[in-house]
Each structure stands twice: as C-alpha cells, then as structure tokens.
Amino acid sequence: MMYGGTEANNCLIAGNTNNWCGGAVFLWGSSIKLNGCTVAGNNSGASKGGGIYFLSCNPATLTNCIVWGNTTTDSSSNFYFESSTTNFSYTCSGPVQTGTGNTNSDPLFVGAAAGNYRLTANSSCVNKGTYQSWMTGAADLDGHRRLDKFSGIVDIGCYEYVPKGTLFTIP
C-alpha cells in the first residue's frame, strides 16, 4: 500500500497475490508517484485491479513504468480506478493510457513465466523512457546505469536492456 505523498523509484513488484483489491499495489491519497517501476505477474482474487488499484488518488503519477500481465476475476487486470485522477507518461500497459509516450505493445520480457522481467532487444520499452532527475547516478536492479552510456536515453521499467557482447574503447 502506498499512501499520499509517497514515491517509489526503480521497483520490481511481481508475483504477488492479494485476495482483495490491488494484486500488487493499492494506492490511496494525493501526490503518489511510481517512477521506473515494473508491475507484472500479480493477481487480485477480487475483481478490482490485478496490478494497481487507485483509490481517491489526486493525482497518482506513473512515469517510465511497465504494468503488464497482471490478472483478476474481471477485465481490470492491470488497473482499477475509483475516484482518482491519474497521470501516465512513458508507460507500457494494456490498455494504453492517455499521455505522452505511452504504449500498449507487449514489453517482450525475457521470461515472464519464470519471473524474469528484463527486456529483450526487440522490446518496445528499450530507449523509450524519459529522463527524470532521480536517475542521475542511479542504477537499475542489475546495477546497470539508468542513463544509457551512448544514447543518454532510459528504458521503460526497472531494468535497462544491455546488449550482449564486448565493448572496446579505442583511445
């Protein structure tokens, strides 16, 4: 549960089950922010928000987040909104939310069934995020820099895609 005035950066919230509302996260109150988070593979046994349940949020803001593959007993698999104002930007979710840079394309996780929510090379979330001040000097959950060394662009979600191979620096 996140209550008004809280902020979560760079989080993986996955594999949870709740028999009430909000399989992963229950948001309540004003000025709540999720940034660079992945909310996936969660389940609500109730019929309200397998991923995130928004209650009286004014506003709740999601930026650079993936909310995907959550389940519930009705059609509110990823989100359920009750008396809430929400702002989404650079967020990957189904259904797509209004706002800048949002997508409903499959994020193409490496292995969601096994709990691996890292991005593949062809993911629609690679280099599609937007810079936020908390990212300066920050690392993802694997210890990789949030700001891509070459493009300076972040990925959507809690993991940065890092290509396989060896990098050589020529002086």
SETOR-789059 format. One record per residue: residue number from 1; x, y, z of N, C-alpha, C in turn. Coordinates in nm, 2 decimals. Example, Ala and Ser with C-alpha at 12.3 -4.5 7.8 and 13.67 -1.06 7.14 Angstrom:
2
+------+--------+--------+--------+--------+--------+--------+--------+--------+--------+
| zase |   n.xx |   n.yy |   n.zz |  ca.xx |  ca.yy |  ca.zz |   c.xx |   c.yy |   c.zz |
+------+--------+--------+--------+--------+--------+--------+--------+--------+--------+
|    1 |   1.32 |  -0.57 |   0.78 |   1.23 |  -0.45 |   0.78 |   1.32 |  -0.33 |   0.78 |
|    2 |   1.28 |  -0.22 |   0.71 |   1.37 |  -0.11 |   0.71 |   1.29 |   0.00 |   0.79 |
+------+--------+--------+--------+--------+--------+--------+--------+--------+--------+
//
This chain:
171
+------+--------+--------+--------+--------+--------+--------+--------+--------+--------+
| zase |   n.xx |   n.yy |   n.zz |  ca.xx |  ca.yy |  ca.zz |   c.xx |   c.yy |   c.zz |
+------+--------+--------+--------+--------+--------+--------+--------+--------+--------+
|    1 |   0.08 |  -0.12 |   0.00 |   0.00 |   0.00 |   0.00 |   0.09 |   0.12 |   0.00 |
|    2 |   0.05 |   0.22 |  -0.08 |   0.12 |   0.35 |  -0.08 |   0.02 |   0.45 |  -0.05 |
|    3 |   0.05 |   0.54 |   0.05 |  -0.04 |   0.64 |   0.09 |   0.02 |   0.78 |   0.04 |
|    4 |  -0.07 |   0.88 |   0.04 |  -0.04 |   1.01 |  -0.01 |   0.10 |   1.06 |   0.02 |
|    5 |   0.16 |   1.12 |  -0.08 |   0.29 |   1.19 |  -0.06 |   0.41 |   1.09 |  -0.07 |
|    6 |   0.39 |   0.97 |  -0.12 |   0.50 |   0.87 |  -0.13 |   0.54 |   0.86 |  -0.28 |
|    7 |   0.66 |   0.82 |  -0.29 |   0.72 |   0.80 |  -0.42 |   0.81 |   0.67 |  -0.42 |
|    8 |   0.80 |   0.59 |  -0.53 |   0.88 |   0.47 |  -0.54 |   0.95 |   0.48 |  -0.67 |
|    9 |   1.08 |   0.46 |  -0.67 |   1.16 |   0.46 |  -0.79 |   1.23 |   0.33 |  -0.81 |
|   10 |   1.23 |   0.28 |  -0.94 |   1.31 |   0.17 |  -0.98 |   1.27 |   0.04 |  -0.91 |
|   11 |   1.15 |   0.01 |  -0.90 |   1.10 |  -0.11 |  -0.83 |   1.05 |  -0.22 |  -0.92 |
|   12 |   1.07 |  -0.34 |  -0.88 |   1.00 |  -0.46 |  -0.94 |   0.90 |  -0.51 |  -0.84 |
|   13 |   0.77 |  -0.51 |  -0.88 |   0.67 |  -0.56 |  -0.80 |   0.60 |  -0.67 |  -0.88 |
|   14 |   0.63 |  -0.79 |  -0.84 |   0.59 |  -0.91 |  -0.93 |   0.56 |  -1.03 |  -0.84 |
|   15 |   0.47 |  -1.11 |  -0.90 |   0.44 |  -1.24 |  -0.83 |   0.36 |  -1.24 |  -0.71 |
|   16 |   0.29 |  -1.13 |  -0.68 |   0.21 |  -1.12 |  -0.56 |   0.06 |  -1.16 |  -0.59 |
|   17 |   0.00 |  -1.20 |  -0.48 |  -0.14 |  -1.24 |  -0.48 |  -0.21 |  -1.17 |  -0.36 |
|   18 |  -0.32 |  -1.11 |  -0.39 |  -0.40 |  -1.04 |  -0.29 |  -0.54 |  -1.08 |  -0.31 |
|   19 |  -0.61 |  -1.12 |  -0.20 |  -0.75 |  -1.16 |  -0.22 |  -0.85 |  -1.04 |  -0.21 |
|   20 |  -0.79 |  -0.92 |  -0.21 |  -0.88 |  -0.80 |  -0.20 |  -0.84 |  -0.72 |  -0.32 |
|   21 |  -0.85 |  -0.59 |  -0.32 |  -0.83 |  -0.50 |  -0.43 |  -0.68 |  -0.47 |  -0.45 |
|   22 |  -0.63 |  -0.47 |  -0.57 |  -0.49 |  -0.44 |  -0.60 |  -0.40 |  -0.56 |  -0.57 |
|   23 |  -0.38 |  -0.64 |  -0.67 |  -0.30 |  -0.76 |  -0.66 |  -0.15 |  -0.72 |  -0.62 |
|   24 |  -0.10 |  -0.61 |  -0.67 |   0.03 |  -0.57 |  -0.64 |   0.04 |  -0.44 |  -0.55 |
|   25 |  -0.03 |  -0.34 |  -0.59 |  -0.02 |  -0.21 |  -0.53 |  -0.16 |  -0.15 |  -0.50 |
|   26 |  -0.18 |  -0.10 |  -0.38 |  -0.30 |  -0.03 |  -0.35 |  -0.26 |   0.12 |  -0.32 |
|   27 |  -0.30 |   0.21 |  -0.41 |  -0.26 |   0.35 |  -0.39 |  -0.38 |   0.43 |  -0.34 |
|   28 |  -0.35 |   0.51 |  -0.24 |  -0.46 |   0.59 |  -0.17 |  -0.41 |   0.72 |  -0.13 |
|   29 |  -0.47 |   0.83 |  -0.18 |  -0.43 |   0.96 |  -0.13 |  -0.38 |   1.04 |  -0.25 |
|   30 |  -0.32 |   1.16 |  -0.21 |  -0.27 |   1.25 |  -0.31 |  -0.12 |   1.24 |  -0.33 |
|   31 |  -0.07 |   1.29 |  -0.44 |   0.07 |   1.30 |  -0.48 |   0.15 |   1.17 |  -0.46 |
|   32 |   0.10 |   1.07 |  -0.52 |   0.17 |   0.94 |  -0.52 |   0.24 |   0.92 |  -0.66 |
|   33 |   0.36 |   0.88 |  -0.65 |   0.44 |   0.86 |  -0.78 |   0.51 |   0.73 |  -0.78 |
|   34 |   0.50 |   0.66 |  -0.90 |   0.57 |   0.54 |  -0.93 |   0.66 |   0.58 |  -1.05 |
|   35 |   0.79 |   0.56 |  -1.04 |   0.88 |   0.60 |  -1.15 |   0.98 |   0.48 |  -1.18 |
|   36 |   0.99 |   0.45 |  -1.31 |   1.08 |   0.34 |  -1.35 |   1.05 |   0.21 |  -1.28 |
|   37 |   0.93 |   0.18 |  -1.27 |   0.89 |   0.05 |  -1.20 |   0.83 |  -0.05 |  -1.30 |
|   38 |   0.84 |  -0.17 |  -1.26 |   0.77 |  -0.28 |  -1.34 |   0.68 |  -0.35 |  -1.24 |
|   39 |   0.55 |  -0.35 |  -1.28 |   0.45 |  -0.42 |  -1.20 |   0.39 |  -0.53 |  -1.29 |
|   40 |   0.43 |  -0.65 |  -1.26 |   0.39 |  -0.76 |  -1.36 |   0.37 |  -0.89 |  -1.28 |
|   41 |   0.28 |  -0.98 |  -1.34 |   0.26 |  -1.11 |  -1.29 |   0.20 |  -1.12 |  -1.16 |
|   42 |   0.11 |  -1.02 |  -1.12 |   0.04 |  -1.02 |  -1.00 |  -0.10 |  -1.06 |  -1.02 |
|   43 |  -0.17 |  -1.09 |  -0.91 |  -0.31 |  -1.14 |  -0.92 |  -0.39 |  -1.08 |  -0.80 |
|   44 |  -0.51 |  -1.04 |  -0.83 |  -0.61 |  -1.00 |  -0.73 |  -0.72 |  -1.10 |  -0.74 |
|   45 |  -0.75 |  -1.16 |  -0.63 |  -0.86 |  -1.26 |  -0.62 |  -0.99 |  -1.18 |  -0.63 |
|   46 |  -0.99 |  -1.06 |  -0.60 |  -1.11 |  -0.97 |  -0.61 |  -1.12 |  -0.93 |  -0.76 |
|   47 |  -1.22 |  -0.85 |  -0.79 |  -1.24 |  -0.80 |  -0.92 |  -1.20 |  -0.66 |  -0.95 |
|   48 |  -1.10 |  -0.62 |  -0.87 |  -1.05 |  -0.48 |  -0.89 |  -0.90 |  -0.47 |  -0.89 |
|   49 |  -0.84 |  -0.46 |  -1.01 |  -0.70 |  -0.42 |  -1.02 |  -0.60 |  -0.53 |  -0.99 |
|   50 |  -0.58 |  -0.62 |  -1.08 |  -0.47 |  -0.72 |  -1.06 |  -0.34 |  -0.66 |  -1.04 |
|   51 |  -0.31 |  -0.55 |  -1.10 |  -0.18 |  -0.48 |  -1.09 |  -0.19 |  -0.37 |  -0.98 |
|   52 |  -0.27 |  -0.26 |  -1.02 |  -0.27 |  -0.14 |  -0.93 |  -0.42 |  -0.10 |  -0.91 |
|   53 |  -0.45 |  -0.07 |  -0.79 |  -0.58 |  -0.02 |  -0.75 |  -0.56 |   0.12 |  -0.71 |
|   54 |  -0.63 |   0.22 |  -0.77 |  -0.62 |   0.36 |  -0.74 |  -0.75 |   0.40 |  -0.66 |
|   55 |  -0.73 |   0.45 |  -0.54 |  -0.85 |   0.49 |  -0.46 |  -0.82 |   0.63 |  -0.41 |
|   56 |  -0.91 |   0.72 |  -0.46 |  -0.90 |   0.87 |  -0.42 |  -0.76 |   0.92 |  -0.43 |
|   57 |  -0.70 |   0.89 |  -0.55 |  -0.57 |   0.94 |  -0.58 |  -0.59 |   1.07 |  -0.66 |
|   58 |  -0.53 |   1.18 |  -0.61 |  -0.54 |   1.31 |  -0.68 |  -0.42 |   1.39 |  -0.67 |
|   59 |  -0.32 |   1.38 |  -0.76 |  -0.32 |   1.27 |  -0.86 |  -0.22 |   1.16 |  -0.82 |
|   60 |  -0.23 |   1.05 |  -0.89 |  -0.13 |   0.95 |  -0.89 |  -0.05 |   0.96 |  -1.02 |
|   61 |   0.08 |   0.95 |  -1.02 |   0.16 |   0.97 |  -1.14 |   0.24 |   0.84 |  -1.17 |
|   62 |   0.24 |   0.79 |  -1.29 |   0.33 |   0.68 |  -1.33 |   0.41 |   0.73 |  -1.45 |
|   63 |   0.54 |   0.72 |  -1.43 |   0.63 |   0.76 |  -1.54 |   0.74 |   0.65 |  -1.56 |
|   64 |   0.76 |   0.62 |  -1.68 |   0.86 |   0.51 |  -1.72 |   0.83 |   0.38 |  -1.65 |
|   65 |   0.70 |   0.34 |  -1.64 |   0.66 |   0.22 |  -1.58 |   0.61 |   0.12 |  -1.68 |
|   66 |   0.62 |  -0.01 |  -1.65 |   0.56 |  -0.12 |  -1.72 |   0.46 |  -0.18 |  -1.62 |
|   67 |   0.33 |  -0.19 |  -1.66 |   0.23 |  -0.25 |  -1.59 |   0.17 |  -0.36 |  -1.68 |
|   68 |   0.20 |  -0.48 |  -1.67 |   0.17 |  -0.58 |  -1.77 |   0.15 |  -0.72 |  -1.71 |
|   69 |   0.06 |  -0.80 |  -1.77 |   0.04 |  -0.94 |  -1.73 |  -0.01 |  -0.96 |  -1.59 |
|   70 |  -0.08 |  -0.87 |  -1.54 |  -0.15 |  -0.89 |  -1.41 |  -0.29 |  -0.94 |  -1.43 |
|   71 |  -0.34 |  -1.02 |  -1.34 |  -0.47 |  -1.08 |  -1.36 |  -0.57 |  -1.06 |  -1.24 |
|   72 |  -0.69 |  -1.07 |  -1.27 |  -0.80 |  -1.06 |  -1.17 |  -0.92 |  -1.13 |  -1.23 |
|   73 |  -1.03 |  -1.13 |  -1.15 |  -1.15 |  -1.20 |  -1.20 |  -1.24 |  -1.13 |  -1.30 |
|   74 |  -1.20 |  -1.00 |  -1.33 |  -1.28 |  -0.93 |  -1.43 |  -1.18 |  -0.86 |  -1.53 |
|   75 |  -1.22 |  -0.76 |  -1.60 |  -1.14 |  -0.70 |  -1.71 |  -1.05 |  -0.60 |  -1.66 |
|   76 |  -1.04 |  -0.57 |  -1.53 |  -0.95 |  -0.47 |  -1.47 |  -0.81 |  -0.53 |  -1.44 |
|   77 |  -0.76 |  -0.61 |  -1.53 |  -0.64 |  -0.68 |  -1.50 |  -0.52 |  -0.60 |  -1.45 |
|   78 |  -0.49 |  -0.49 |  -1.52 |  -0.38 |  -0.41 |  -1.48 |  -0.41 |  -0.29 |  -1.39 |
|   79 |  -0.53 |  -0.23 |  -1.41 |  -0.57 |  -0.11 |  -1.33 |  -0.71 |  -0.12 |  -1.29 |
|   80 |  -0.74 |  -0.05 |  -1.18 |  -0.88 |  -0.02 |  -1.14 |  -0.88 |   0.12 |  -1.08 |
|   81 |  -0.96 |   0.20 |  -1.13 |  -0.97 |   0.34 |  -1.09 |  -1.10 |   0.37 |  -1.01 |
|   82 |  -1.08 |   0.42 |  -0.89 |  -1.20 |   0.46 |  -0.81 |  -1.18 |   0.60 |  -0.76 |
|   83 |  -1.26 |   0.70 |  -0.81 |  -1.25 |   0.84 |  -0.76 |  -1.10 |   0.89 |  -0.77 |
|   84 |  -1.04 |   0.87 |  -0.88 |  -0.90 |   0.90 |  -0.89 |  -0.86 |   0.98 |  -1.01 |
|   85 |  -0.76 |   1.07 |  -1.00 |  -0.70 |   1.14 |  -1.11 |  -0.56 |   1.08 |  -1.13 |
|   86 |  -0.54 |   1.04 |  -1.25 |  -0.41 |   0.97 |  -1.28 |  -0.34 |   1.04 |  -1.40 |
|   87 |  -0.20 |   1.04 |  -1.39 |  -0.12 |   1.09 |  -1.50 |  -0.02 |   0.98 |  -1.54 |
|   88 |  -0.03 |   0.94 |  -1.66 |   0.06 |   0.84 |  -1.71 |   0.15 |   0.90 |  -1.82 |
|   89 |   0.28 |   0.88 |  -1.82 |   0.37 |   0.92 |  -1.93 |   0.48 |   0.81 |  -1.94 |
|   90 |   0.51 |   0.78 |  -2.06 |   0.62 |   0.68 |  -2.10 |   0.59 |   0.56 |  -2.02 |
|   91 |   0.47 |   0.51 |  -2.03 |   0.43 |   0.39 |  -1.95 |   0.38 |   0.28 |  -2.05 |
|   92 |   0.41 |   0.16 |  -2.03 |   0.37 |   0.05 |  -2.11 |   0.27 |  -0.03 |  -2.04 |
|   93 |   0.14 |  -0.04 |  -2.09 |   0.04 |  -0.11 |  -2.02 |  -0.07 |  -0.15 |  -2.12 |
|   94 |  -0.15 |  -0.24 |  -2.08 |  -0.27 |  -0.28 |  -2.15 |  -0.39 |  -0.26 |  -2.06 |
|   95 |  -0.48 |  -0.18 |  -2.09 |  -0.49 |  -0.10 |  -2.21 |  -0.40 |   0.02 |  -2.20 |
|   96 |  -0.37 |   0.08 |  -2.32 |  -0.29 |   0.20 |  -2.32 |  -0.36 |   0.31 |  -2.25 |
|   97 |  -0.28 |   0.39 |  -2.18 |  -0.34 |   0.51 |  -2.10 |  -0.31 |   0.64 |  -2.18 |
|   98 |  -0.39 |   0.74 |  -2.17 |  -0.36 |   0.86 |  -2.23 |  -0.24 |   0.93 |  -2.17 |
|   99 |  -0.17 |   1.00 |  -2.25 |  -0.05 |   1.07 |  -2.20 |   0.07 |   1.06 |  -2.30 |
|  100 |   0.17 |   1.13 |  -2.28 |   0.29 |   1.13 |  -2.37 |   0.37 |   1.00 |  -2.36 |
|  101 |   0.40 |   0.95 |  -2.47 |   0.50 |   0.83 |  -2.48 |   0.44 |   0.70 |  -2.43 |
|  102 |   0.32 |   0.69 |  -2.41 |   0.26 |   0.56 |  -2.36 |   0.24 |   0.46 |  -2.47 |
|  103 |   0.25 |   0.33 |  -2.44 |   0.23 |   0.23 |  -2.54 |   0.15 |   0.11 |  -2.48 |
|  104 |   0.09 |   0.03 |  -2.56 |   0.03 |  -0.09 |  -2.52 |   0.09 |  -0.21 |  -2.59 |
|  105 |   0.21 |  -0.19 |  -2.64 |   0.29 |  -0.30 |  -2.71 |   0.34 |  -0.40 |  -2.60 |
|  106 |   0.34 |  -0.53 |  -2.63 |   0.40 |  -0.63 |  -2.54 |   0.54 |  -0.59 |  -2.51 |
|  107 |   0.58 |  -0.58 |  -2.38 |   0.71 |  -0.54 |  -2.35 |   0.82 |  -0.64 |  -2.38 |
|  108 |   0.78 |  -0.76 |  -2.42 |   0.87 |  -0.87 |  -2.45 |   0.97 |  -0.89 |  -2.34 |
|  109 |   0.93 |  -0.94 |  -2.23 |   1.02 |  -0.98 |  -2.12 |   1.10 |  -1.10 |  -2.16 |
|  110 |   1.21 |  -1.11 |  -2.10 |   1.30 |  -1.23 |  -2.13 |   1.23 |  -1.36 |  -2.09 |
|  111 |   1.16 |  -1.36 |  -1.98 |   1.10 |  -1.49 |  -1.94 |   1.00 |  -1.46 |  -1.82 |
|  112 |   0.89 |  -1.40 |  -1.85 |   0.79 |  -1.36 |  -1.75 |   0.74 |  -1.48 |  -1.67 |
|  113 |   0.72 |  -1.60 |  -1.74 |   0.67 |  -1.72 |  -1.67 |   0.77 |  -1.76 |  -1.56 |
|  114 |   0.89 |  -1.73 |  -1.58 |   1.00 |  -1.77 |  -1.48 |   1.03 |  -1.65 |  -1.39 |
|  115 |   0.96 |  -1.54 |  -1.40 |   0.99 |  -1.43 |  -1.32 |   1.10 |  -1.34 |  -1.36 |
|  116 |   1.14 |  -1.35 |  -1.49 |   1.25 |  -1.27 |  -1.55 |   1.19 |  -1.16 |  -1.63 |
|  117 |   1.18 |  -1.04 |  -1.57 |   1.12 |  -0.92 |  -1.63 |   1.21 |  -0.83 |  -1.69 |
|  118 |   1.33 |  -0.88 |  -1.73 |   1.43 |  -0.80 |  -1.81 |   1.38 |  -0.78 |  -1.95 |
|  119 |   1.42 |  -0.68 |  -2.02 |   1.37 |  -0.66 |  -2.16 |   1.46 |  -0.73 |  -2.26 |
|  120 |   1.40 |  -0.78 |  -2.37 |   1.47 |  -0.83 |  -2.48 |   1.51 |  -0.72 |  -2.58 |
|  121 |   1.60 |  -0.75 |  -2.67 |   1.65 |  -0.65 |  -2.77 |   1.53 |  -0.58 |  -2.85 |
|  122 |   1.43 |  -0.66 |  -2.87 |   1.32 |  -0.61 |  -2.96 |   1.20 |  -0.55 |  -2.88 |
|  123 |   1.22 |  -0.53 |  -2.75 |   1.12 |  -0.47 |  -2.67 |   1.08 |  -0.33 |  -2.71 |
|  124 |   0.95 |  -0.30 |  -2.70 |   0.90 |  -0.17 |  -2.73 |   0.94 |  -0.07 |  -2.62 |
|  125 |   1.00 |  -0.12 |  -2.51 |   1.03 |  -0.03 |  -2.40 |   1.18 |   0.01 |  -2.40 |
|  126 |   1.26 |  -0.04 |  -2.49 |   1.40 |  -0.01 |  -2.49 |   1.42 |   0.13 |  -2.55 |
|  127 |   1.49 |   0.22 |  -2.48 |   1.52 |   0.35 |  -2.52 |   1.39 |   0.43 |  -2.55 |
|  128 |   1.29 |   0.41 |  -2.48 |   1.16 |   0.48 |  -2.50 |   1.12 |   0.56 |  -2.38 |
|  129 |   1.20 |   0.56 |  -2.27 |   1.16 |   0.63 |  -2.15 |   1.20 |   0.78 |  -2.16 |
|  130 |   1.18 |   0.85 |  -2.05 |   1.22 |   0.99 |  -2.04 |   1.30 |   1.01 |  -1.92 |
|  131 |   1.40 |   1.10 |  -1.93 |   1.49 |   1.13 |  -1.81 |   1.41 |   1.19 |  -1.70 |
|  132 |   1.44 |   1.15 |  -1.58 |   1.39 |   1.21 |  -1.45 |   1.51 |   1.23 |  -1.36 |
|  133 |   1.51 |   1.34 |  -1.28 |   1.62 |   1.38 |  -1.21 |   1.68 |   1.27 |  -1.11 |
|  134 |   1.60 |   1.19 |  -1.06 |   1.64 |   1.08 |  -0.97 |   1.74 |   0.98 |  -1.04 |
|  135 |   1.73 |   0.98 |  -1.17 |   1.81 |   0.88 |  -1.25 |   1.96 |   0.91 |  -1.25 |
|  136 |   2.00 |   1.04 |  -1.23 |   2.14 |   1.08 |  -1.24 |   2.22 |   1.00 |  -1.14 |
|  137 |   2.31 |   0.92 |  -1.18 |   2.39 |   0.83 |  -1.10 |   2.32 |   0.71 |  -1.05 |
|  138 |   2.20 |   0.69 |  -1.08 |   2.12 |   0.57 |  -1.04 |   2.15 |   0.45 |  -1.13 |
|  139 |   2.13 |   0.33 |  -1.07 |   2.15 |   0.21 |  -1.14 |   2.02 |   0.13 |  -1.14 |
|  140 |   2.00 |   0.04 |  -1.24 |   1.88 |  -0.04 |  -1.24 |   1.90 |  -0.16 |  -1.14 |
|  141 |   1.81 |  -0.25 |  -1.13 |   1.81 |  -0.36 |  -1.03 |   1.93 |  -0.46 |  -1.06 |
|  142 |   1.99 |  -0.45 |  -1.17 |   2.11 |  -0.54 |  -1.20 |   2.24 |  -0.46 |  -1.18 |
|  143 |   2.23 |  -0.33 |  -1.15 |   2.35 |  -0.25 |  -1.13 |   2.39 |  -0.17 |  -1.25 |
|  144 |   2.31 |  -0.18 |  -1.36 |   2.34 |  -0.10 |  -1.48 |   2.29 |   0.04 |  -1.47 |
|  145 |   2.37 |   0.13 |  -1.53 |   2.33 |   0.27 |  -1.52 |   2.20 |   0.30 |  -1.59 |
|  146 |   2.12 |   0.38 |  -1.52 |   1.98 |   0.41 |  -1.58 |   2.00 |   0.49 |  -1.71 |
|  147 |   2.09 |   0.58 |  -1.72 |   2.11 |   0.66 |  -1.84 |   2.21 |   0.58 |  -1.93 |
|  148 |   2.16 |   0.54 |  -2.05 |   2.24 |   0.47 |  -2.15 |   2.36 |   0.55 |  -2.18 |
|  149 |   2.48 |   0.48 |  -2.17 |   2.61 |   0.55 |  -2.19 |   2.62 |   0.61 |  -2.32 |
|  150 |   2.56 |   0.56 |  -2.42 |   2.57 |   0.60 |  -2.56 |   2.46 |   0.70 |  -2.60 |
|  151 |   2.34 |   0.66 |  -2.57 |   2.23 |   0.75 |  -2.62 |   2.18 |   0.84 |  -2.51 |
|  152 |   2.20 |   0.82 |  -2.39 |   2.15 |   0.90 |  -2.28 |   2.00 |   0.88 |  -2.26 |
|  153 |   1.94 |   0.78 |  -2.32 |   1.80 |   0.75 |  -2.31 |   1.78 |   0.64 |  -2.22 |
|  154 |   1.68 |   0.64 |  -2.14 |   1.64 |   0.54 |  -2.04 |   1.54 |   0.44 |  -2.10 |
|  155 |   1.54 |   0.32 |  -2.05 |   1.43 |   0.23 |  -2.09 |   1.31 |   0.24 |  -1.99 |
|  156 |   1.20 |   0.20 |  -2.04 |   1.08 |   0.20 |  -1.96 |   1.09 |   0.07 |  -1.87 |
|  157 |   1.05 |   0.08 |  -1.74 |   1.06 |  -0.03 |  -1.65 |   1.18 |  -0.02 |  -1.56 |
|  158 |   1.20 |  -0.12 |  -1.48 |   1.30 |  -0.12 |  -1.37 |   1.44 |  -0.18 |  -1.42 |
|  159 |   1.44 |  -0.23 |  -1.54 |   1.57 |  -0.29 |  -1.59 |   1.61 |  -0.22 |  -1.72 |
|  160 |   1.73 |  -0.18 |  -1.74 |   1.79 |  -0.13 |  -1.86 |   1.83 |  -0.25 |  -1.95 |
|  161 |   1.80 |  -0.25 |  -2.07 |   1.84 |  -0.35 |  -2.17 |   1.99 |  -0.33 |  -2.19 |
|  162 |   2.07 |  -0.43 |  -2.18 |   2.22 |  -0.42 |  -2.21 |   2.25 |  -0.53 |  -2.31 |
|  163 |   2.29 |  -0.48 |  -2.43 |   2.32 |  -0.58 |  -2.54 |   2.44 |  -0.67 |  -2.49 |
|  164 |   2.43 |  -0.80 |  -2.55 |   2.54 |  -0.89 |  -2.52 |   2.66 |  -0.86 |  -2.61 |
|  165 |   2.77 |  -0.90 |  -2.56 |   2.89 |  -0.87 |  -2.64 |   3.00 |  -0.80 |  -2.56 |
|  166 |   3.10 |  -0.77 |  -2.62 |   3.21 |  -0.70 |  -2.56 |   3.22 |  -0.56 |  -2.62 |
|  167 |   3.25 |  -0.46 |  -2.53 |   3.26 |  -0.33 |  -2.58 |   3.41 |  -0.29 |  -2.57 |
|  168 |   3.46 |  -0.24 |  -2.68 |   3.60 |  -0.19 |  -2.68 |   3.60 |  -0.04 |  -2.69 |
|  169 |   3.69 |   0.02 |  -2.62 |   3.71 |   0.17 |  -2.63 |   3.85 |   0.19 |  -2.70 |
|  170 |   3.84 |   0.26 |  -2.80 |   3.97 |   0.29 |  -2.88 |   4.00 |   0.44 |  -2.84 |
|  171 |   4.13 |   0.45 |  -2.79 |   4.17 |   0.59 |  -2.75 |   4.19 |   0.68 |  -2.87 |
+------+--------+--------+--------+--------+--------+--------+--------+--------+--------+
//
